[in-house]
Amino acid sequence: MATPRREKRGGSIVPCCLFVELSILGGTAALAYQLEFTDAFPVHDGGFFCRDPAYGRPYPGPPAASRAPPALVYALVTAVPVLIMTLGELLGGPRGGRAPPALWGQRCCRGGALRRLLRFLGVFSFGLLATAIFANAGQVVTGAPAPHFLAVCRPNYSALGCAPPAAPPRFVPPGGAPCAGDPPLVAAARRAFPCKEAALGAYAGAFAGLYVTLAWRGGGSRLAKPAAVLGFAAPPFLLGALRVAEHRNHWGDVLAGFLTGTAIAAFLVTCVVGNFQSTGGSGRGGGGGPLRAPQELPPSQPPLEEISVTQARRAEFPAVT
Protein backbone atom coordinates (compact mmCIF):
# COMPACT_ATOMS: atom_id res chain seq x y z
CA MET A 1 0.00 0.00 0.00
CA ALA A 2 1.48 3.31 -1.09
CA THR A 3 2.13 5.78 1.66
CA PRO A 4 0.28 9.05 1.28
CA ARG A 5 2.35 12.08 0.40
CA ARG A 6 2.82 14.69 3.03
CA GLU A 7 1.41 18.05 2.19
CA LYS A 8 3.90 20.86 1.97
CA ARG A 9 3.51 23.50 4.61
CA GLY A 10 2.60 26.98 3.48
CA GLY A 11 5.38 28.45 5.62
CA SER A 12 8.11 26.77 3.57
CA ILE A 13 7.85 29.51 0.96
CA VAL A 14 8.40 32.30 3.51
CA PRO A 15 12.25 32.15 3.47
CA CYS A 16 12.24 32.33 -0.34
CA CYS A 17 9.93 35.36 -0.40
CA LEU A 18 11.90 36.99 2.39
CA PHE A 19 15.15 36.44 0.50
CA VAL A 20 13.69 37.97 -2.66
CA GLU A 21 12.35 41.00 -0.80
CA LEU A 22 15.62 41.57 1.04
CA SER A 23 17.50 41.29 -2.25
CA ILE A 24 15.24 43.92 -3.83
CA LEU A 25 15.71 46.22 -0.84
CA GLY A 26 19.48 45.72 -0.95
CA GLY A 27 19.66 46.47 -4.66
CA THR A 28 17.51 49.57 -4.24
CA ALA A 29 19.69 50.80 -1.38
CA ALA A 30 22.85 50.21 -3.44
CA LEU A 31 21.46 52.18 -6.38
CA ALA A 32 20.40 55.03 -4.09
CA TYR A 33 23.90 55.09 -2.60
CA GLN A 34 25.50 55.21 -6.05
CA LEU A 35 23.34 58.15 -7.10
CA GLU A 36 23.83 60.07 -3.88
CA PHE A 37 27.42 59.59 -2.74
CA THR A 38 29.44 58.55 -5.80
CA ASP A 39 30.29 59.91 -9.25
CA ALA A 40 29.11 56.81 -11.08
CA PHE A 41 26.38 58.93 -12.70
CA PRO A 42 27.81 62.36 -13.59
CA VAL A 43 25.56 65.39 -13.44
CA HIS A 44 24.45 66.80 -16.77
CA ASP A 45 26.49 69.89 -17.68
CA GLY A 46 24.02 72.29 -19.23
CA GLY A 47 24.49 75.81 -20.43
CA PHE A 48 23.31 79.02 -18.80
CA PHE A 49 22.78 82.69 -19.55
CA CYS A 50 25.18 85.31 -18.38
CA ARG A 51 23.82 87.25 -15.40
CA ASP A 52 20.56 85.32 -15.44
CA PRO A 53 18.47 86.72 -12.54
CA ALA A 54 16.86 83.31 -11.95
CA TYR A 55 20.28 81.94 -10.94
CA GLY A 56 21.79 85.05 -9.42
CA ARG A 57 20.72 84.66 -5.79
CA PRO A 58 23.37 84.84 -3.05
CA TYR A 59 24.92 81.65 -1.79
CA PRO A 60 22.97 80.48 1.32
CA GLY A 61 25.85 78.45 2.76
CA PRO A 62 26.40 74.70 3.07
CA PRO A 63 23.38 72.40 3.53
CA ALA A 64 24.26 71.81 7.18
CA ALA A 65 23.82 75.56 7.85
CA SER A 66 20.16 75.46 6.79
CA ARG A 67 17.38 75.80 9.33
CA ALA A 68 16.25 72.35 8.15
CA PRO A 69 19.53 70.45 7.62
CA PRO A 70 19.39 67.26 5.53
CA ALA A 71 20.36 65.07 8.51
CA LEU A 72 17.30 66.27 10.45
CA VAL A 73 15.02 65.88 7.43
CA TYR A 74 16.19 62.32 6.74
CA ALA A 75 15.79 61.36 10.40
CA LEU A 76 12.25 62.71 10.62
CA VAL A 77 10.98 61.24 7.35
CA THR A 78 12.23 57.84 8.50
CA ALA A 79 11.34 57.86 12.19
CA VAL A 80 7.87 59.45 12.21
CA PRO A 81 6.07 57.01 9.86
CA VAL A 82 7.83 54.04 11.48
CA LEU A 83 6.68 55.20 14.91
CA ILE A 84 3.11 55.76 13.70
CA MET A 85 2.86 52.30 12.13
CA THR A 86 4.47 50.62 15.13
CA LEU A 87 2.01 52.21 17.55
CA GLY A 88 -0.90 51.47 15.26
CA GLU A 89 -0.10 47.78 14.79
CA LEU A 90 1.34 46.70 18.14
CA LEU A 91 -0.63 48.87 20.55
CA GLY A 92 -3.85 49.47 18.67
CA GLY A 93 -4.51 45.81 17.89
CA PRO A 94 -5.61 44.39 14.58
CA ARG A 95 -7.62 46.76 12.38
CA GLY A 96 -7.47 49.66 14.76
CA GLY A 97 -8.09 47.83 18.03
CA ARG A 98 -11.10 45.69 17.08
CA ALA A 99 -10.17 42.06 17.53
CA PRO A 100 -12.22 38.97 18.38
CA PRO A 101 -12.54 38.64 22.18
CA ALA A 102 -11.53 34.96 22.05
CA LEU A 103 -8.30 35.77 20.20
CA TRP A 104 -7.27 38.97 21.90
CA GLY A 105 -3.92 38.59 23.63
CA GLN A 106 -3.15 35.24 22.05
CA ARG A 107 -0.09 34.54 19.99
CA CYS A 108 -1.92 34.40 16.70
CA CYS A 109 -3.08 37.99 16.99
CA ARG A 110 0.32 39.19 18.13
CA GLY A 111 2.01 37.30 15.34
CA GLY A 112 -0.51 38.67 12.83
CA ALA A 113 0.09 42.25 13.96
CA LEU A 114 3.85 41.71 13.81
CA ARG A 115 3.61 40.32 10.28
CA ARG A 116 1.50 43.27 9.18
CA LEU A 117 3.99 45.68 10.75
CA LEU A 118 6.96 44.05 9.03
CA ARG A 119 5.10 44.09 5.74
CA PHE A 120 4.24 47.78 6.00
CA LEU A 121 7.73 48.74 7.16
CA GLY A 122 9.27 46.84 4.25
CA VAL A 123 7.03 48.59 1.73
CA PHE A 124 7.68 51.97 3.36
CA SER A 125 11.46 51.44 3.26
CA PHE A 126 11.33 50.43 -0.38
CA GLY A 127 9.26 53.49 -1.24
CA LEU A 128 11.61 55.80 0.65
CA LEU A 129 14.59 54.46 -1.30
CA ALA A 130 12.65 54.61 -4.55
CA THR A 131 11.74 58.25 -3.90
CA ALA A 132 15.39 59.09 -3.31
CA ILE A 133 16.33 57.27 -6.53
CA PHE A 134 13.71 59.10 -8.61
CA ALA A 135 14.75 62.48 -7.17
CA ASN A 136 18.48 61.85 -7.63
CA ALA A 137 17.97 60.49 -11.14
CA GLY A 138 15.99 63.57 -12.11
CA GLN A 139 18.72 65.83 -10.74
CA VAL A 140 21.47 63.93 -12.56
CA VAL A 141 19.64 63.84 -15.89
CA THR A 142 18.39 67.42 -15.99
CA GLY A 143 21.27 69.23 -14.27
CA ALA A 144 18.96 72.15 -13.51
CA PRO A 145 20.81 74.98 -11.73
CA ALA A 146 19.79 76.21 -8.30
CA PRO A 147 18.88 79.86 -7.63
CA HIS A 148 22.39 80.46 -6.24
CA PHE A 149 24.20 78.80 -9.16
CA LEU A 150 26.04 81.88 -10.43
CA ALA A 151 27.26 82.70 -6.91
CA VAL A 152 29.12 79.38 -6.64
CA CYS A 153 30.00 79.14 -10.34
CA ARG A 154 31.74 82.57 -10.45
CA PRO A 155 31.99 82.69 -14.25
CA ASN A 156 34.61 84.87 -15.89
CA TYR A 157 32.35 87.06 -18.01
CA SER A 158 35.24 88.67 -19.86
CA ALA A 159 36.68 85.33 -20.96
CA LEU A 160 33.23 84.05 -21.91
CA GLY A 161 32.58 87.08 -24.11
CA CYS A 162 29.52 88.19 -22.21
CA ALA A 163 28.20 91.65 -22.92
CA PRO A 164 27.82 94.30 -20.22
CA PRO A 165 24.87 93.94 -17.85
CA ALA A 166 22.77 96.43 -19.83
CA ALA A 167 22.89 94.32 -22.99
CA PRO A 168 20.77 91.18 -23.54
CA PRO A 169 22.24 88.17 -21.76
CA ARG A 170 24.37 85.81 -23.82
CA PHE A 171 23.95 82.05 -23.63
CA VAL A 172 27.03 80.14 -22.48
CA PRO A 173 26.97 76.71 -24.14
CA PRO A 174 27.94 73.59 -22.17
CA GLY A 175 31.46 72.30 -22.32
CA GLY A 176 34.80 73.77 -21.41
CA ALA A 177 35.34 75.31 -18.01
CA PRO A 178 32.99 78.28 -17.66
CA CYS A 179 32.97 78.15 -13.85
CA ALA A 180 35.89 79.20 -11.67
CA GLY A 181 34.29 78.15 -8.38
CA ASP A 182 34.77 75.04 -6.29
CA PRO A 183 33.80 72.00 -8.47
CA PRO A 184 31.89 70.14 -5.69
CA LEU A 185 29.81 73.23 -4.96
CA VAL A 186 29.14 73.76 -8.66
CA ALA A 187 28.07 70.14 -9.09
CA ALA A 188 25.78 70.39 -6.05
CA ALA A 189 24.28 73.62 -7.41
CA ARG A 190 23.31 71.79 -10.61
CA ARG A 191 21.13 69.29 -8.70
CA ALA A 192 18.02 71.34 -7.98
CA PHE A 193 15.23 69.64 -9.98
CA PRO A 194 13.34 67.96 -8.40
CA CYS A 195 13.92 68.91 -4.78
CA LYS A 196 14.88 65.69 -3.01
CA GLU A 197 14.06 66.95 0.48
CA ALA A 198 10.56 67.95 -0.66
CA ALA A 199 10.07 64.57 -2.35
CA LEU A 200 11.08 62.61 0.76
CA GLY A 201 8.98 64.82 3.03
CA ALA A 202 5.93 64.49 0.78
CA TYR A 203 6.36 60.71 0.58
CA ALA A 204 6.64 60.29 4.34
CA GLY A 205 3.72 62.63 5.04
CA ALA A 206 1.47 61.01 2.43
CA PHE A 207 2.32 57.47 3.57
CA ALA A 208 1.69 58.27 7.24
CA GLY A 209 -1.49 60.18 6.43
CA LEU A 210 -2.88 57.34 4.32
CA TYR A 211 -2.04 54.85 7.05
CA VAL A 212 -3.90 56.86 9.67
CA THR A 213 -6.88 57.34 7.35
CA LEU A 214 -7.19 53.76 6.12
CA ALA A 215 -5.81 51.56 8.91
CA TRP A 216 -6.98 53.26 12.11
CA ARG A 217 -10.52 51.98 12.69
CA GLY A 218 -11.05 53.01 16.28
CA GLY A 219 -13.82 55.35 17.39
CA GLY A 220 -13.40 58.85 18.67
CA SER A 221 -13.70 62.37 17.40
CA ARG A 222 -14.46 62.87 13.73
CA LEU A 223 -11.78 65.55 13.54
CA ALA A 224 -8.99 63.33 14.86
CA LYS A 225 -8.06 61.78 11.51
CA PRO A 226 -8.27 65.01 9.46
CA ALA A 227 -6.18 66.80 12.07
CA ALA A 228 -3.56 64.03 11.97
CA VAL A 229 -3.46 64.07 8.16
CA LEU A 230 -3.05 67.85 8.06
CA GLY A 231 -0.36 67.54 10.72
CA PHE A 232 1.57 65.18 8.46
CA ALA A 233 1.08 67.40 5.40
CA ALA A 234 2.16 70.66 7.06
CA PRO A 235 5.89 69.89 7.64
CA PRO A 236 6.62 69.00 3.97
CA PHE A 237 4.92 72.21 2.83
CA LEU A 238 6.90 74.28 5.33
CA LEU A 239 10.08 72.49 4.27
CA GLY A 240 9.45 73.36 0.63
CA ALA A 241 8.74 76.99 1.49
CA LEU A 242 11.95 77.12 3.53
CA ARG A 243 13.96 75.71 0.62
CA VAL A 244 12.62 78.47 -1.60
CA ALA A 245 13.14 81.20 1.01
CA GLU A 246 16.78 80.18 1.48
CA HIS A 247 17.38 80.29 -2.32
CA ARG A 248 18.23 76.59 -2.47
CA ASN A 249 15.42 75.61 -4.86
CA HIS A 250 12.82 77.15 -7.13
CA TRP A 251 9.12 76.66 -6.61
CA GLY A 252 9.07 74.39 -9.67
CA ASP A 253 11.69 72.15 -8.07
CA VAL A 254 9.67 71.91 -4.85
CA LEU A 255 6.39 71.17 -6.64
CA ALA A 256 8.06 68.45 -8.71
CA GLY A 257 9.37 66.91 -5.48
CA PHE A 258 5.91 67.02 -3.92
CA LEU A 259 4.36 65.27 -6.93
CA THR A 260 7.08 62.60 -6.99
CA GLY A 261 6.81 61.66 -3.33
CA THR A 262 3.01 61.77 -3.22
CA ALA A 263 2.65 59.67 -6.38
CA ILE A 264 5.00 56.95 -5.09
CA ALA A 265 3.21 56.83 -1.72
CA ALA A 266 -0.23 56.61 -3.36
CA PHE A 267 0.94 53.85 -5.71
CA LEU A 268 2.45 51.72 -2.95
CA VAL A 269 -0.52 52.12 -0.61
CA THR A 270 -3.10 51.41 -3.31
CA CYS A 271 -1.46 48.72 -5.42
CA VAL A 272 1.06 47.03 -3.11
CA VAL A 273 -0.42 46.91 0.39
CA GLY A 274 -4.06 47.10 -0.70
CA ASN A 275 -4.99 50.20 1.30
CA PHE A 276 -3.56 48.56 4.45
CA GLN A 277 -6.24 45.86 4.43
CA SER A 278 -5.60 42.35 5.67
CA THR A 279 -5.21 39.60 3.12
CA GLY A 280 -6.71 36.92 5.31
CA GLY A 281 -7.96 36.05 8.75
CA SER A 282 -6.39 37.02 12.02
CA GLY A 283 -4.08 34.04 11.97
CA ARG A 284 -2.90 34.32 8.36
CA GLY A 285 -3.22 37.75 6.88
CA GLY A 286 -1.90 39.63 9.85
CA GLY A 287 -4.67 40.97 12.04
CA GLY A 288 -7.94 40.95 10.20
CA GLY A 289 -11.25 41.84 11.76
CA PRO A 290 -13.64 39.48 13.53
CA LEU A 291 -14.45 36.25 11.77
CA ARG A 292 -17.72 36.41 9.91
CA ALA A 293 -20.21 33.59 10.10
CA PRO A 294 -20.80 31.82 6.80
CA GLN A 295 -23.94 32.94 5.04
CA GLU A 296 -26.78 30.45 4.94
CA LEU A 297 -27.66 29.21 1.49
CA PRO A 298 -31.31 29.52 0.40
CA PRO A 299 -33.29 26.25 0.38
CA SER A 300 -32.93 24.40 -2.87
CA GLN A 301 -35.98 24.41 -5.13
CA PRO A 302 -37.17 21.18 -6.79
CA PRO A 303 -36.42 20.89 -10.48
CA LEU A 304 -39.06 22.00 -12.96
CA GLU A 305 -39.52 18.43 -14.27
CA GLU A 306 -40.48 17.09 -10.82
CA ILE A 307 -43.05 19.87 -10.41
CA SER A 308 -44.67 19.10 -13.77
CA VAL A 309 -44.82 15.32 -13.06
CA THR A 310 -46.42 15.90 -9.66
CA GLN A 311 -49.07 18.17 -11.15
CA ALA A 312 -49.86 15.58 -13.87
CA ARG A 313 -50.36 12.79 -11.32
CA ARG A 314 -52.68 14.96 -9.29
CA ALA A 315 -54.76 15.61 -12.42
CA GLU A 316 -55.04 11.85 -13.19
CA PHE A 317 -55.93 10.83 -9.63
CA PRO A 318 -58.00 13.56 -8.08
CA ALA A 319 -58.39 13.50 -4.38
CA VAL A 320 -61.45 11.70 -3.04
CA THR A 321 -63.66 13.93 -1.01
Order of alpha helices (4+ residues) and beta strands (2+ residues): alpha-beta-alpha-alpha-alpha-alpha-alpha-beta-alpha-alpha-alpha-alpha-alpha
